[in-house]
């Protein structure tokens, strides 16, 4: 049985293979294979408005920062979204790194399970404005849209 891990989840594409041994537990090995195709869509995307606003916010910081997105337990619906700028030096080896038009986002592997396919959007409306999360994995969301259940 052979399975492959999508290249946008890990810095390097991995192929996992399982070998049964005497009907007990399977042994799983991972081996590096060729580099991913350069035209793959990131696991998390930014709308044009979100990208523009985030670039403006990052420029105010006067440092080379990336955006960390993730989830944590809590909020009205069970899980809440988190996002914050952080130094690129704080990116961990198991983080997924996504780049869109020169803007870098990072996400830890556990959060990415809940955020895969999400689009981050931004609205400058006076009522209901700010960042919004369009998450295809959410089965329900709270009224403000900052927490969800999956």
MDTraj code that builds the backbone (N, CA, C; nanometers):
import mdtraj as md
import numpy as np

residues = "UNK UNK UNK UNK UNK UNK UNK UNK UNK UNK UNK UNK UNK UNK UNK UNK UNK UNK UNK UNK UNK UNK UNK UNK UNK UNK UNK UNK UNK UNK UNK UNK UNK UNK UNK UNK UNK UNK UNK UNK UNK UNK UNK UNK UNK UNK UNK UNK UNK UNK UNK UNK UNK UNK UNK UNK UNK UNK UNK UNK UNK UNK UNK UNK UNK UNK UNK UNK UNK UNK UNK UNK UNK UNK UNK UNK UNK UNK UNK UNK UNK UNK UNK UNK UNK UNK UNK UNK UNK UNK UNK UNK UNK UNK UNK UNK UNK UNK UNK UNK UNK UNK UNK UNK UNK UNK UNK UNK UNK UNK UNK UNK UNK UNK UNK UNK UNK UNK UNK UNK UNK UNK UNK UNK UNK UNK UNK UNK UNK UNK UNK UNK UNK UNK UNK UNK UNK UNK UNK UNK UNK UNK UNK UNK UNK UNK UNK UNK UNK UNK".split()
xyz = np.array([
    [0.0857, -0.1164, 0.0000],
    [0.0000, 0.0000, 0.0000],
    [0.0903, 0.1226, 0.0000],
    [0.0743, 0.2130, -0.0915],
    [0.1560, 0.3331, -0.0992],
    [0.0666, 0.4550, -0.0907],
    [0.1104, 0.5526, -0.0176],
    [0.0356, 0.6780, -0.0043],
    [0.1327, 0.7929, -0.0183],
    [0.0843, 0.9057, -0.0654],
    [0.1722, 1.0217, -0.0738],
    [0.1111, 1.1362, 0.0035],
    [0.1945, 1.2151, 0.0640],
    [0.1535, 1.3301, 0.1419],
    [0.1599, 1.4505, 0.0501],
    [0.0528, 1.5313, 0.0398],
    [0.0554, 1.6456, -0.0507],
    [0.1733, 1.7378, -0.0216],
    [0.2361, 1.7841, -0.1268],
    [0.3585, 1.8625, -0.1134],
    [0.3365, 1.9953, -0.0427],
    [0.2142, 2.0504, -0.0460],
    [0.1924, 2.1792, 0.0174],
    [0.1752, 2.1655, 0.1682],
    [0.1733, 2.0435, 0.2217],
    [0.1653, 2.0242, 0.3654],
    [0.3024, 2.0175, 0.4305],
    [0.4051, 1.9859, 0.3559],
    [0.5379, 1.9691, 0.4118],
    [0.6384, 2.0417, 0.3251],
    [0.7500, 2.0845, 0.3811],
    [0.8506, 2.1539, 0.3028],
    [0.9045, 2.0693, 0.1882],
    [0.8996, 1.9399, 0.2021],
    [0.9527, 1.8492, 0.1021],
    [0.8498, 1.7391, 0.0797],
    [0.8306, 1.6974, -0.0429],
    [0.7316, 1.5940, -0.0719],
    [0.7789, 1.4602, -0.0165],
    [0.6911, 1.3915, 0.0531],
    [0.7245, 1.2623, 0.1126],
    [0.6303, 1.1565, 0.0596],
    [0.6816, 1.0391, 0.0431],
    [0.5970, 0.9254, 0.0072],
    [0.6074, 0.8249, 0.1204],
    [0.4954, 0.7821, 0.1747],
    [0.4956, 0.6867, 0.2859],
    [0.4538, 0.5505, 0.2334],
    [0.5243, 0.4490, 0.2780],
    [0.4888, 0.3125, 0.2392],
    [0.4742, 0.2292, 0.3645],
    [0.3806, 0.1378, 0.3625],
    [0.3567, 0.0527, 0.4781],
    [0.3851, -0.0915, 0.4392],
    [0.4481, -0.1648, 0.5304],
    [0.4766, -0.3076, 0.5097],
    [0.4216, -0.3853, 0.6276],
    [0.3287, -0.4765, 0.6050],
    [0.2790, -0.5566, 0.7165],
    [0.3865, -0.6548, 0.7637],
    [0.3919, -0.6782, 0.8929],
    [0.4893, -0.7734, 0.9473],
    [0.4180, -0.8709, 1.0406],
    [0.3993, -0.9928, 0.9945],
    [0.3377, -1.1000, 1.0741],
    [0.2019, -1.0614, 1.1318],
    [0.1210, -0.9894, 1.0576],
    [-0.0135, -0.9484, 1.0968],
    [-0.0164, -0.8635, 1.2223],
    [0.0949, -0.8074, 1.2627],
    [0.0971, -0.7161, 1.3774],
    [0.0859, -0.5747, 1.3235],
    [0.1523, -0.4826, 1.3867],
    [0.1505, -0.3433, 1.3434],
    [0.2290, -0.3269, 1.2141],
    [0.1932, -0.2289, 1.1352],
    [0.2638, -0.2000, 1.0113],
    [0.3809, -0.1070, 1.0386],
    [0.4852, -0.1229, 0.9608],
    [0.6007, -0.0339, 0.9688],
    [0.5861, 0.0702, 0.8588],
    [0.5988, 0.1962, 0.8938],
    [0.5827, 0.3033, 0.7964],
    [0.7162, 0.3724, 0.7767],
    [0.7560, 0.3862, 0.6491],
    [0.8799, 0.4555, 0.6153],
    [0.8461, 0.5755, 0.5296],
    [0.9257, 0.6787, 0.5391],
    [0.9080, 0.7957, 0.4530],
    [1.0376, 0.8179, 0.3769],
    [1.0255, 0.8407, 0.2490],
    [1.1419, 0.8663, 0.1654],
    [1.1169, 0.9908, 0.0819],
    [1.2169, 1.0762, 0.0701],
    [1.2022, 1.1980, -0.0090],
    [1.1963, 1.1635, -0.1560],
    [1.1099, 1.2334, -0.2285],
    [1.0988, 1.2168, -0.3727],
    [1.1151, 1.3535, -0.4381],
    [1.0925, 1.3618, -0.5671],
    [1.1186, 1.4843, -0.6423],
    [1.0459, 1.6054, -0.5839],
    [1.0960, 1.7243, -0.6169],
    [1.0373, 1.8493, -0.5699],
    [0.8967, 1.8653, -0.6261],
    [0.8091, 1.9358, -0.5529],
    [0.6729, 1.9537, -0.6010],
    [0.6694, 2.0476, -0.7216],
    [0.5619, 2.0383, -0.7964],
    [0.5433, 2.1275, -0.9110],
    [0.5264, 2.2700, -0.8599],
    [0.5840, 2.3693, -0.9280],
    [0.5802, 2.5060, -0.8773],
    [0.4435, 2.5724, -0.8847],
    [0.3470, 2.5163, -0.9562],
    [0.2179, 2.5817, -0.9717],
    [0.1086, 2.5249, -0.8819],
    [0.1422, 2.4620, -0.7711],
    [0.0424, 2.4097, -0.6791],
    [-0.0219, 2.5238, -0.6006],
    [-0.1500, 2.5110, -0.5739],
    [-0.2228, 2.6113, -0.4973],
    [-0.1899, 2.5917, -0.3492],
    [-0.1622, 2.7005, -0.2748],
    [-0.1328, 2.6861, -0.1316],
    [-0.2528, 2.6293, -0.0556],
    [-0.2266, 2.5672, 0.0572],
    [-0.3320, 2.5085, 0.1392],
    [-0.4236, 2.6152, 0.1970],
    [-0.3712, 2.7343, 0.2209],
    [-0.4486, 2.8485, 0.2695],
    [-0.4207, 2.9634, 0.1736],
    [-0.5254, 3.0294, 0.1270],
    [-0.5065, 3.1390, 0.0319],
    [-0.5577, 3.2704, 0.0903],
    [-0.5123, 3.3789, 0.0290],
    [-0.5537, 3.5132, 0.0669],
    [-0.6303, 3.5759, -0.0485],
    [-0.7391, 3.6443, -0.0173],
    [-0.8067, 3.7218, -0.1211],
    [-0.7185, 3.8421, -0.1529],
    [-0.7455, 3.9091, -0.2636],
    [-0.6667, 4.0270, -0.3009],
    [-0.6734, 4.1353, -0.1942],
    [-0.7935, 4.1567, -0.1364],
    [-0.8092, 4.2592, -0.0313],
    [-0.7311, 4.2212, 0.0943],
    [-0.7360, 4.0925, 0.1325],
    [-0.6627, 4.0477, 0.2510],
    [-0.5127, 4.0619, 0.2287],
    [-0.4659, 4.0223, 0.1116],
    [-0.3236, 4.0330, 0.0804],
    [-0.2779, 4.1776, 0.0861],
    [-0.3530, 4.2672, 0.0262],
    [-0.3190, 4.4092, 0.0264],
    [-0.3145, 4.4658, 0.1684],
    [-0.4151, 4.4328, 0.2487],
    [-0.4193, 4.4843, 0.3867],
    [-0.3067, 4.4259, 0.4718],
    [-0.2782, 4.2975, 0.4569],
    [-0.1700, 4.2354, 0.5335],
    [-0.0341, 4.2928, 0.4945],
    [-0.0134, 4.3195, 0.3662],
    [0.1125, 4.3806, 0.3234],
    [0.1284, 4.5196, 0.3831],
    [0.0180, 4.5936, 0.3923],
    [0.0205, 4.7265, 0.4525],
    [0.0537, 4.7165, 0.6021],
    [-0.0083, 4.6225, 0.6716],
    [0.0185, 4.6033, 0.8144],
    [0.1627, 4.5605, 0.8388],
    [0.2123, 4.4715, 0.7533],
    [0.3503, 4.4237, 0.7685],
    [0.4492, 4.5363, 0.7428],
    [0.4205, 4.6215, 0.6458],
    [0.5101, 4.7334, 0.6143],
    [0.5225, 4.8290, 0.7333],
    [0.4176, 4.8435, 0.8119],
    [0.4213, 4.9299, 0.9304],
    [0.5143, 4.8756, 1.0377],
    [0.5407, 4.7454, 1.0364],
    [0.6242, 4.6815, 1.1384],
    [0.7734, 4.7041, 1.1156],
    [0.8129, 4.7335, 0.9934],
    [0.9527, 4.7608, 0.9569],
    [1.0467, 4.6418, 0.9833],
    [0.9925, 4.5210, 0.9801],
    [1.0713, 4.3982, 0.9941],
    [1.0193, 4.2976, 0.8942],
    [1.0994, 4.1939, 0.8662],
    [1.0574, 4.0887, 0.7750],
    [0.9762, 3.9860, 0.8536],
    [0.8452, 3.9975, 0.8456],
    [0.7559, 3.9128, 0.9227],
    [0.6751, 3.8219, 0.8315],
    [0.6289, 3.7119, 0.8891],
    [0.5344, 3.6251, 0.8196],
    [0.4072, 3.6201, 0.9035],
    [0.3012, 3.5715, 0.8456],
    [0.1742, 3.5603, 0.9163],
    [0.1548, 3.4166, 0.9617],
    [0.1398, 3.3970, 1.0920],
    [0.1093, 3.2638, 1.1452],
    [-0.0410, 3.2543, 1.1615],
    [-0.0997, 3.1513, 1.1008],
    [-0.2423, 3.1244, 1.1160],
    [-0.2573, 2.9880, 1.1813],
    [-0.3644, 2.9721, 1.2582],
    [-0.3866, 2.8452, 1.3260],
    [-0.5216, 2.8434, 1.3951],
    [-0.5427, 2.7402, 1.4737],
    [-0.6646, 2.7259, 1.5525],
    [-0.6260, 2.6861, 1.6945],
    [-0.7172, 2.7125, 1.7854],
    [-0.7010, 2.6669, 1.9237],
    [-0.8385, 2.6349, 1.9789],
    [-0.8421, 2.5585, 2.0860],
    [-0.9681, 2.5234, 2.1509],
    [-1.0264, 2.6489, 2.2134],
    [-1.1562, 2.6643, 2.2011],
    [-1.2233, 2.7778, 2.2625],
    [-1.3123, 2.8500, 2.1641],
    [-1.3777, 2.9523, 2.2110],
    [-1.4698, 3.0267, 2.1267],
    [-1.6102, 2.9717, 2.1390],
    [-1.7043, 3.0400, 2.0796],
    [-1.8462, 3.0033, 2.0888],
    [-1.8756, 2.8666, 2.0297],
    [-1.8057, 2.8311, 1.9223],
    [-1.8388, 2.7081, 1.8493],
    [-1.7423, 2.5933, 1.8747],
    [-1.6435, 2.6117, 1.9603],
    [-1.5526, 2.5027, 1.9940],
    [-1.4079, 2.5272, 1.9575],
    [-1.3813, 2.5903, 1.8424],
    [-1.2449, 2.6216, 1.8008],
    [-1.2428, 2.7653, 1.7506],
    [-1.1344, 2.8354, 1.7800],
    [-1.1243, 2.9728, 1.7319],
    [-0.9993, 2.9891, 1.6472],
    [-1.0082, 3.0802, 1.5528],
    [-0.8972, 3.1101, 1.4628],
    [-0.7969, 3.1994, 1.5349],
    [-0.6703, 3.1787, 1.5061],
    [-0.5667, 3.2691, 1.5549],
    [-0.4805, 3.3110, 1.4359],
    [-0.4331, 3.4335, 1.4401],
    [-0.3384, 3.4806, 1.3399],
    [-0.2623, 3.5971, 1.3979],
    [-0.1324, 3.5991, 1.3680],
    [-0.0464, 3.7041, 1.4192],
    [0.0812, 3.7069, 1.3365],
    [0.1429, 3.8224, 1.3296],
    [0.2719, 3.8323, 1.2633],
    [0.3794, 3.7779, 1.3556],
    [0.4809, 3.7133, 1.2966],
    [0.5956, 3.6686, 1.3741],
    [0.7202, 3.6732, 1.2864],
    [0.8362, 3.6782, 1.3521],
    [0.9624, 3.6809, 1.2789],
    [0.9800, 3.5522, 1.1999],
    [1.0363, 3.5646, 1.0810],
    [1.0585, 3.4476, 0.9969],
    [1.1529, 3.3478, 1.0635],
    [1.2372, 3.3937, 1.1556],
    [1.3285, 3.3049, 1.2271],
    [1.2587, 3.2110, 1.3239],
    [1.1327, 3.2383, 1.3570],
    [1.0573, 3.1539, 1.4508],
    [0.9826, 3.0398, 1.3828],
    [0.9908, 3.0296, 1.2512],
    [0.9231, 2.9227, 1.1791],
    [0.9881, 2.7897, 1.2162],
    [0.9044, 2.6934, 1.2578],
    [0.9539, 2.5623, 1.2994],
    [0.9662, 2.4691, 1.1795],
    [1.0453, 2.3660, 1.1955],
    [1.0703, 2.2733, 1.0844],
    [0.9449, 2.1972, 1.0418],
    [0.8486, 2.1774, 1.1316],
    [0.7272, 2.1041, 1.0943],
    [0.6143, 2.1955, 1.0466],
    [0.6366, 2.3271, 1.0452],
    [0.5372, 2.4211, 0.9951],
    [0.5223, 2.4083, 0.8436],
    [0.4023, 2.4292, 0.7951],
    [0.3797, 2.4413, 0.6516],
    [0.3983, 2.5877, 0.6158],
    [0.4772, 2.6123, 0.5141],
    [0.5068, 2.7485, 0.4708],
    [0.4393, 2.7694, 0.3357],
    [0.3554, 2.8727, 0.3274],
    [0.2831, 2.9032, 0.2051],
    [0.3170, 3.0446, 0.1630],
    [0.3375, 3.0634, 0.0359],
    [0.3713, 3.1957, -0.0140],
    [0.2732, 3.2337, -0.1229],
    [0.2277, 3.3592, -0.1157],
    [0.1364, 3.4107, -0.2167],
    [0.1808, 3.5518, -0.2522],
    [0.2262, 3.5699, -0.3733],
    [0.2711, 3.6995, -0.4248],
    [0.3713, 3.7668, -0.3304],
    [0.4686, 3.6903, -0.2828],
    [0.5734, 3.7440, -0.1976],
    [0.5367, 3.7554, -0.0513],
    [0.4158, 3.7176, -0.0136],
    [0.3732, 3.7227, 0.1264],
    [0.3750, 3.5813, 0.1818],
    [0.4388, 3.5619, 0.2977],
    [0.4567, 3.4291, 0.3554],
    [0.3617, 3.4065, 0.4717],
    [0.2942, 3.2900, 0.4696],
    [0.2105, 3.2446, 0.5808],
    [0.2670, 3.1126, 0.6306],
    [0.2541, 3.0877, 0.7597],
    [0.2948, 2.9602, 0.8174],
    [0.1801, 2.9054, 0.9022],
    [0.1752, 2.7719, 0.9112],
    [0.0696, 2.7068, 0.9885],
    [0.1255, 2.5773, 1.0451],
    [0.0953, 2.5493, 1.1710],
    [0.1403, 2.4245, 1.2312],
    [0.0583, 2.3085, 1.1750],
    [0.1131, 2.1865, 1.1788],
    [0.0461, 2.0718, 1.1146],
    [-0.0923, 2.0395, 1.1707],
    [-0.1126, 2.0526, 1.3007],
    [-0.2431, 2.0200, 1.3591],
    [-0.3493, 2.1198, 1.3138],
    [-0.3142, 2.2478, 1.3122],
    [-0.4104, 2.3491, 1.2674],
    [-0.4436, 2.3328, 1.1205],
    [-0.3449, 2.2930, 1.0411],
    [-0.3667, 2.2811, 0.8974],
    [-0.4728, 2.1764, 0.8646],
    [-0.4887, 2.0776, 0.9516],
    [-0.5945, 1.9779, 0.9314],
    [-0.7320, 2.0439, 0.9289],
    [-0.7508, 2.1504, 1.0076],
    [-0.8784, 2.2204, 1.0158],
    [-0.8879, 2.3373, 0.9174],
    [-0.7743, 2.3837, 0.8663],
    [-0.7733, 2.5029, 0.7818],
    [-0.7458, 2.4745, 0.6344],
    [-0.7236, 2.3507, 0.5996],
    [-0.6887, 2.3159, 0.4621],
    [-0.7993, 2.3619, 0.3668],
    [-0.7641, 2.4420, 0.2670],
    [-0.8605, 2.4930, 0.1699],
    [-0.9237, 2.6250, 0.2082],
    [-0.8868, 2.6813, 0.3222],
    [-0.9455, 2.8061, 0.3706],
    [-0.8968, 2.9257, 0.2897],
    [-0.9827, 3.0261, 0.2765],
    [-0.9423, 3.1531, 0.2189],
    [-0.9632, 3.2608, 0.3243],
    [-0.8601, 3.3416, 0.3440],
    [-0.8669, 3.4544, 0.4356],
    [-0.9052, 3.5763, 0.3540],
    [-1.0109, 3.6444, 0.3943],
    [-1.0614, 3.7605, 0.3216],
    [-1.0596, 3.8808, 0.4146],
    [-1.0753, 3.9992, 0.3573],
    [-1.0768, 4.1219, 0.4361],
    [-1.1815, 4.2164, 0.3797],
    [-1.2512, 4.2843, 0.4692],
    [-1.3486, 4.3858, 0.4297],
    [-1.3236, 4.5097, 0.5137],
    [-1.3324, 4.6270, 0.4506],
    [-1.3142, 4.7511, 0.5254],
    [-1.4486, 4.8177, 0.5561],
    [-1.5562, 4.7400, 0.5563],
    [-1.6890, 4.7914, 0.5885],
    [-1.6925, 4.8386, 0.7345],
    [-1.7714, 4.9418, 0.7605],
    [-1.7817, 4.9938, 0.8969],
    [-1.8488, 4.8952, 0.9909],
    [-1.9473, 4.8232, 0.9408],
    [-2.0161, 4.7228, 1.0219],
    [-1.9834, 4.5858, 0.9634],
    [-1.9278, 4.4991, 1.0457],
    [-1.8938, 4.3644, 1.0009],
    [-1.7639, 4.3565, 0.9230],
    [-1.6835, 4.4621, 0.9273],
    [-1.5566, 4.4625, 0.8553],
    [-1.4483, 4.3874, 0.9305],
    [-1.3346, 4.3739, 0.8669],
    [-1.2208, 4.3044, 0.9258],
    [-1.1923, 4.1771, 0.8482],
    [-1.1125, 4.0911, 0.9075],
    [-1.0777, 3.9649, 0.8424],
    [-1.1904, 3.8648, 0.8592],
    [-1.2116, 3.7846, 0.7561],
    [-1.3105, 3.6771, 0.7641],
    [-1.2471, 3.5496, 0.7102],
    [-1.2912, 3.4386, 0.7646],
    [-1.2355, 3.3077, 0.7325],
    [-1.3382, 3.2273, 0.6552],
    [-1.3069, 3.1927, 0.5312],
    [-1.3946, 3.1083, 0.4499],
    [-1.3366, 2.9680, 0.4539],
    [-1.3849, 2.8908, 0.5505],
    [-1.3276, 2.7601, 0.5811],
    [-1.4208, 2.6483, 0.5357],
    [-1.3807, 2.5707, 0.4346],
    [-1.4673, 2.4619, 0.3876],
    [-1.4793, 2.3465, 0.4867],
    [-1.3955, 2.3421, 0.5895],
    [-1.3980, 2.2339, 0.6880],
    [-1.4921, 2.2631, 0.8042],
    [-1.5409, 2.3863, 0.8153],
    [-1.6276, 2.4241, 0.9270],
    [-1.7676, 2.3703, 0.9041],
    [-1.8192, 2.2978, 1.0028],
    [-1.9562, 2.2478, 0.9939],
    [-2.0550, 2.3494, 1.0484],
    [-2.0082, 2.4376, 1.1382],
    [-2.0898, 2.5483, 1.1871],
    [-1.9962, 2.6579, 1.2358],
    [-2.0462, 2.7800, 1.2370],
    [-1.9683, 2.8940, 1.2844],
    [-2.0520, 2.9765, 1.3789],
    [-1.9862, 3.0588, 1.4580],
    [-2.0594, 3.1489, 1.5471],
    [-2.1039, 3.2715, 1.4679],
    [-2.1787, 3.3583, 1.5299],
    [-2.2308, 3.4768, 1.4628],
    [-2.1232, 3.5734, 1.4162],
    [-2.0145, 3.5848, 1.4895],
    [-1.9091, 3.6789, 1.4510],
    [-1.8125, 3.6190, 1.3489],
    [-1.8154, 3.4869, 1.3319],
    [-1.7293, 3.4220, 1.2334],
    [-1.5873, 3.3974, 1.2794],
    [-1.5584, 3.4185, 1.4063],
    [-1.4218, 3.4005, 1.4588],
    [-1.4006, 3.2639, 1.5212],
    [-1.5061, 3.1844, 1.5331],
    [-1.4889, 3.0477, 1.5841],
    [-1.5779, 2.9541, 1.5031],
    [-1.5466, 2.8251, 1.5110],
    [-1.6147, 2.7262, 1.4277],
    [-1.6105, 2.5901, 1.4928],
    [-1.6909, 2.5001, 1.4376],
    [-1.6874, 2.3594, 1.4748],
    [-1.6565, 2.2811, 1.3494],
    [-1.5824, 2.1729, 1.3658],
    [-1.5484, 2.0883, 1.2509],
    [-1.5789, 1.9442, 1.2800],
])
top = md.Topology()
chain = top.add_chain()
for i, resn in enumerate(residues, 1):
    res = top.add_residue(resn, chain, resSeq=i)
    for name in ("N", "CA", "C"):
        top.add_atom(name, md.element.get_by_symbol(name[0]), res)
traj = md.Trajectory(xyz[None], top)
